Amino acid sequence: MKIFAHFCRLLVGVIFIFSGLIKLNDPVGTQIKLEEYFEVFAQDFSGMAAFWEALVPYALYFSILLCSLEILAGVALLVQWKLRRTAWFLVLLCTFFAFLTFYSAYFNKVTDCGCFGEMIKLQPWTSFWKDIILLVLLLVVLWQRNLFRDARTTGVMVLAALFCLGLAFYAVRYLPPYDGLAYAVGENIPANMKNREPFRFKYLMIKDGKETEFDQYPSDTTYQFKEMIGPLNPDAGPRITDYRLWNGDTDFTQDSFQGNHLFLIIQDVKKVNLSTIDNIRALLKSLEGSSVKPAILTSSPEDDFNAFRHEYQLAVPYYFADFKVLKTIVRSNPGLWLLSNGTVRGKWSYASVPSKETILEKTNP
């Protein structure tokens, strides 16, 4: 039992560190997921709607805190720092996660819980049972708590906390260190808008009172159709389903895949960071007449955006897109996104505006 208890401690610690690191790599992604939960709770628990809505502006801070606590609790388990308190804290945390995933699964709300960020997608019921298994493993650790001795590893915990703060700061200011999304550098957007493979189904047919299952619809017309099951490979669909650019009656979606385009992405003009707007404007102006065409993508209301671009003299073409699409393309507001014949060649936050030479070099590898 001693060996099994240590195994449970190590396994749970590694899982929590892994889960926290994936999410802290992209705290804005976790922020989006928390905002979804707050919005759902505001609708479903209307008596507390004001409370849930009041939490939305602080979702990023909750994201960083929650992800950091996951990592620190996992590290504490591994190095046996205040082990009993850590185990009880993780039991409470797992219970909280289990409630969220059960609520998502049972009521079909927030169908992607974000337990492992954008890197690993889990269905709500899968996430729920994962949390239940973790709870069982933690209860084993608590049951056998007398086997463990607290180690003097406060220095390790301090270093882990500093690492979490540093990673969160870098990811928010300079974009996630690892980008696993469909709009990442190297991804081809038109390809990601197509099915990854043909959908597969099973067909239940009846003939002479006997039911038969087929992988392909039978050509024998004597069979009577009963039921189609599937798709058996639900992940075969496109990774991108909502990418669309427009301005009035002009659809610029397909045109954006032709040639080189540097898009300045301004998700919301009311929340844009203006600290480097002069550098961004100078970069866009320097590209005039080059092989790279500058443009702006926004989801702000047209009147608000026009007032903004005139105020900051952003005299380039502009197009509109869905807010969630723009926030998925680049987590920074504003951000820069470089496309060359539909393939992503670069992505930058407002804090790391590239030079004209860098842009041209990336479009002519």
C-alpha positions in Angstrom: 0.0 0.0 0.0 2.9 2.4 0.7 4.2 2.0 -2.9 0.7 2.5 -4.3 0.1 5.7 -2.1 3.4 7.2 -3.4 2.3 6.3 -6.9 -1.0 8.1 -6.4 0.9 11.1 -5.0 3.3 11.3 -7.9 0.7 10.7 -10.6 -1.7 13.3 -9.3 1.1 15.8 -8.9 2.3 15.3 -12.5 -1.2 15.6 -13.9 -1.9 18.9 -12.1 1.5 20.3 -13.2 0.8 19.3 -16.8 -2.8 20.7 -16.7 -1.7 23.9 -15.1 1.3 24.5 -17.5 -0.9 23.9 -20.6 -3.4 26.5 -19.4 -0.8 29.0 -18.0 0.9 28.9 -21.4 -2.3 30.6 -22.7 -4.0 32.3 -19.8 -6.2 34.4 -22.1 -7.6 31.1 -23.5 -8.5 30.1 -20.0 -9.9 33.6 -19.4 -12.3 33.1 -22.4 -13.4 29.7 -20.9 -14.1 31.3 -17.5 -16.1 34.1 -19.1 -18.2 31.4 -20.8 -18.9 29.8 -17.5 -19.8 33.2 -15.9 -22.2 34.0 -18.7 -23.8 30.6 -18.4 -24.2 30.9 -14.7 -25.6 34.4 -15.1 -28.3 33.0 -17.4 -29.1 29.8 -15.4 -28.9 31.5 -11.9 -30.6 34.7 -12.8 -31.0 35.7 -9.2 -27.2 36.0 -9.0 -26.7 37.4 -12.5 -25.2 40.7 -11.3 -22.6 38.7 -9.2 -21.5 36.5 -12.2 -21.4 39.5 -14.6 -19.3 41.4 -12.1 -16.7 38.7 -12.3 -16.2 38.9 -16.0 -13.7 41.9 -16.0 -11.5 39.9 -13.6 -11.5 36.6 -15.5 -7.9 37.0 -16.6 -6.7 37.4 -13.0 -8.8 34.3 -12.0 -7.3 32.4 -14.9 -3.7 33.2 -13.8 -4.5 32.4 -10.1 -6.3 29.1 -10.9 -3.6 27.9 -13.3 -0.8 28.8 -10.9 -2.5 27.1 -8.0 -2.7 23.9 -10.1 1.0 24.0 -10.8 2.0 24.9 -7.3 -0.2 22.2 -5.8 1.2 19.6 -8.1 4.8 20.6 -7.3 3.9 20.5 -3.5 2.7 16.9 -4.0 5.9 15.9 -5.7 8.3 17.5 -3.2 6.0 16.7 -0.2 5.6 20.3 0.9 2.8 20.6 3.5 1.5 17.4 2.0 -1.7 17.0 4.1 -2.9 20.6 3.5 -2.0 20.3 -0.2 -4.0 17.1 -0.5 -7.0 18.6 1.1 -6.7 21.7 -1.1 -6.6 19.4 -4.2 -9.6 17.5 -3.0 -11.6 20.7 -2.8 -10.2 21.8 -6.2 -11.1 18.5 -7.8 -14.6 18.7 -6.3 -15.0 22.1 -7.8 -13.8 21.0 -11.2 -16.0 17.9 -11.0 -19.0 20.1 -10.4 -18.2 22.3 -13.4 -17.6 19.4 -15.7 -20.8 17.6 -14.5 -22.8 20.8 -15.0 -21.3 21.2 -18.5 -22.0 17.5 -19.4 -25.5 17.1 -17.9 -26.9 20.4 -19.1 -24.8 20.6 -22.3 -23.3 23.9 -21.4 -19.7 25.0 -22.2 -19.1 21.8 -24.1 -15.3 22.2 -24.0 -14.4 22.6 -20.4 -10.8 23.7 -21.2 -9.3 21.3 -18.6 -6.2 21.0 -20.7 -6.4 24.3 -22.5 -6.6 24.3 -26.3 -4.0 21.6 -26.6 -6.1 18.6 -25.6 -9.8 18.6 -26.1 -11.9 16.5 -23.8 -15.7 15.9 -23.9 -17.4 17.1 -20.7 -18.3 13.5 -19.5 -14.7 12.5 -20.1 -13.5 15.5 -18.0 -16.0 14.6 -15.3 -14.8 11.0 -14.9 -11.2 12.3 -15.1 -11.9 14.5 -12.1 -13.6 11.6 -10.2 -10.5 9.4 -10.8 -8.2 12.1 -9.5 -10.5 12.5 -6.4 -10.1 8.7 -5.7 -6.3 8.9 -6.0 -6.2 11.9 -3.7 -8.4 10.1 -1.1 -5.8 7.3 -1.2 -3.1 9.9 -0.4 -5.2 11.3 2.5 -6.0 7.8 3.8 -2.3 6.9 3.9 -1.2 10.4 5.0 0.8 9.0 8.0 3.2 7.4 5.5 4.4 10.7 4.2 6.6 13.2 5.9 6.7 16.9 5.1 10.0 17.9 3.4 11.7 21.3 3.8 11.2 22.4 0.3 10.0 26.0 0.7 12.7 27.2 -1.7 11.4 24.9 -4.4 7.9 26.3 -3.9 9.1 29.9 -4.1 10.9 29.2 -7.3 7.8 27.5 -8.7 5.7 30.5 -7.8 8.2 32.9 -9.5 8.1 30.6 -12.6 4.3 30.8 -12.7 4.3 34.6 -12.5 7.0 34.9 -15.1 5.2 32.5 -17.6 1.9 34.3 -17.1 3.4 37.7 -17.7 5.2 36.5 -20.8 2.1 34.8 -22.2 -0.1 37.8 -21.7 2.3 40.4 -23.0 4.2 38.5 -25.7 1.7 35.8 -26.7 1.7 32.1 -25.6 5.2 30.4 -25.9 3.5 27.5 -27.6 0.6 28.1 -30.0 -1.4 24.9 -30.7 -4.3 26.7 -32.4 -5.4 26.4 -36.0 -4.2 30.0 -36.7 -0.6 29.4 -35.5 2.6 30.1 -37.4 3.0 27.5 -40.1 -0.7 26.6 -40.4 -2.5 26.9 -43.7 -5.9 28.5 -43.1 -7.7 27.2 -46.3 -6.5 23.7 -45.5 -7.8 24.0 -41.9 -11.2 25.1 -43.2 -11.6 21.7 -44.9 -12.5 18.3 -43.4 -9.4 16.5 -42.1 -10.7 13.2 -43.4 -14.1 11.9 -44.7 -16.7 11.3 -42.1 -17.3 7.6 -41.4 -20.7 6.1 -40.4 -22.3 2.8 -39.7 -25.5 1.8 -41.4 -28.1 -0.6 -39.8 -30.1 -2.4 -42.4 -32.8 -5.0 -42.3 -33.4 -7.9 -44.7 -35.7 -10.8 -44.1 -36.2 -9.7 -40.5 -32.5 -9.8 -39.8 -30.5 -6.7 -38.8 -27.1 -6.2 -40.5 -24.5 -3.5 -39.9 -22.5 -2.0 -42.8 -19.5 0.4 -43.0 -20.8 1.5 -46.4 -24.3 2.0 -47.5 -25.2 -1.3 -49.3 -25.9 -1.2 -53.0 -28.3 -4.1 -52.6 -31.8 -2.5 -52.8 -33.4 -5.4 -51.0 -32.1 -4.1 -47.7 -34.3 -1.8 -45.7 -32.7 1.2 -44.0 -33.1 1.3 -40.2 -30.5 3.7 -38.8 -27.3 5.6 -39.5 -24.8 5.8 -36.6 -22.1 8.4 -36.4 -20.0 10.1 -37.4 -17.6 7.6 -35.9 -14.8 10.1 -36.3 -16.3 13.4 -35.0 -12.8 15.1 -35.1 -12.6 14.6 -38.8 -14.3 18.0 -39.5 -12.4 21.2 -40.2 -10.4 22.9 -37.5 -11.7 26.3 -38.6 -15.4 26.8 -39.2 -16.0 30.5 -38.7 -13.2 32.4 -40.4 -14.8 35.1 -42.5 -13.7 38.7 -43.4 -16.1 41.3 -44.8 -16.7 45.0 -45.2 -20.3 45.8 -46.2 -21.2 43.6 -49.1 -17.6 42.8 -49.9 -16.4 39.3 -48.7 -12.7 39.4 -48.4 -12.2 35.8 -47.0 -10.8 34.2 -50.1 -8.9 37.3 -51.2 -7.0 37.1 -47.9 -5.5 33.8 -49.1 -4.0 35.4 -52.2 -0.6 37.1 -51.8 0.9 38.6 -48.7 -1.1 40.4 -46.0 -0.1 41.9 -42.7 -3.2 42.2 -40.6 -3.4 44.6 -37.6 -6.0 42.9 -35.4 -7.9 45.2 -33.1 -10.5 43.1 -31.3 -12.1 46.0 -29.4 -11.2 49.6 -29.8 -12.4 50.3 -26.3 -9.9 47.9 -24.7 -6.9 48.3 -27.1 -3.5 48.8 -25.7 -2.1 52.0 -27.2 1.5 51.9 -25.9 3.0 51.0 -29.3 0.4 52.4 -31.6 2.9 54.8 -33.1 5.3 51.9 -34.0 2.5 49.9 -35.5 1.3 52.9 -37.6 4.9 53.4 -38.8 5.2 49.7 -39.8 1.9 49.7 -41.7 3.0 52.9 -43.6 6.4 51.5 -44.4 4.8 48.5 -46.2 3.0 50.7 -48.7 4.2 49.8 -52.2 5.8 46.5 -51.0 4.8 42.9 -51.7 3.0 42.9 -48.3 -0.4 44.5 -48.2 -1.4 46.0 -44.8 -4.9 45.9 -43.5 -6.9 46.0 -40.3 -9.3 43.3 -38.9 -11.7 44.4 -36.2 -14.9 43.3 -34.5 -15.8 46.7 -33.1 -18.9 48.5 -34.3 -18.2 50.4 -37.5 -18.8 53.9 -36.1 -16.5 53.2 -33.2 -13.8 51.8 -35.4 -14.0 54.6 -37.9 -13.6 57.2 -35.1 -10.6 55.2 -33.7 -8.8 54.8 -37.0 -9.2 58.5 -37.9 -8.0 59.6 -34.5 -4.8 57.4 -34.8 -4.4 57.9 -38.6 -4.6 54.3 -39.6 -5.1 54.9 -43.3 -5.2 51.2 -44.6 -8.1 49.0 -45.8 -10.1 47.4 -43.0 -12.4 44.4 -42.6 -14.7 43.0 -40.0 -14.6 39.5 -38.4 -16.2 37.7 -35.5 -14.7 38.7 -32.1 -14.0 35.1 -31.0 -12.2 34.4 -34.3 -9.9 37.5 -33.8 -9.2 36.5 -30.2 -8.3 33.0 -31.4 -6.0 34.3 -34.1 -4.0 36.5 -31.7 -4.5 36.8 -27.9 -3.2 40.4 -28.0 -5.3 43.5 -28.5 -3.8 44.8 -30.8 -1.8 42.1 -32.5 -0.2 41.5 -35.9 -0.8 38.5 -38.1 1.1 37.8 -41.3 -0.4 35.6 -44.0 1.4 34.5 -47.2 -0.9 32.7 -49.7 -3.1 31.5 -46.8 -0.2 30.2 -44.7 0.6 32.0 -41.4 4.2 33.3 -41.5 4.2 35.4 -38.3 2.3 36.6 -35.3 3.2 39.4 -32.8 1.7 41.1 -29.8 1.6 44.9 -29.4 4.7 44.5 -27.2 6.9 43.1 -29.9 6.2 45.0 -33.1 8.5 43.6 -35.9 10.5 45.7 -38.4 9.6 46.0 -42.1 12.7 43.9 -42.9 11.4 41.1 -40.7 8.0 41.1 -42.4 9.5 41.0 -45.9 12.0 38.3 -45.0 9.2 36.0 -43.6 7.2 36.3 -46.8 10.3 35.5 -48.9 11.9 32.6 -47.1 
